[in-house]
Amino acid sequence: MTLVMLLLHFIYYIIIMRTEVFEAMELNTKSAVIQDFGEFVASRSYYGCTIYLYALPGFFVEVIYSGNFQSQIECIRIQNDSKVLEHYAKGIDLNLDL
């Protein structure tokens, strides 16, 4: 395990990821945390951007890609606005065959 991954695990499990800690991270670190610990929820399009919603314990984050270039992340932000989150709820099917 690399030093960066050890640090990420320390931040996540020992500090118990708080929104303030996440917000202070650089873009590439936020991306790594989402890759390692995030759970994909849904996606949406907004003014030519593709936005993916992920759940981390305690909060949601949006990963925003501008235009058709989905290899380049424009920004990652915490999303706690219930009106915005409602847009994702429209695309979630809760009729599960258990």
Steps between C-alpha positions, in 0.01 A plus 500: 500500500639840405558781745218699340256213549609457862441869555156481338402208721625690805301808407189296428493261792677687779366850443164356385455697184338832573385738233760757608780248450366399158458861385861578592636221279644561156302380198712190436476397867121545500483286188706224665278504811188469284656215301599313815208572731215648294189322382357612164138614536386662174589745224340795327571755230494871571582777251730276295671351804479140614472472878542181701370470855689282749422416860772515762412420862317808626471701181463503121749634247462600138772440244454747214634449149460786252378437148587178320843468660419254779865422559550846656333571833402864527419492872391284790264647755294394796130502419257539787229709333182292514358668188805396298497149646134466393616516136694178557208331675298512179744259336527251787286186479423364846293206371753233586442131451618359831 
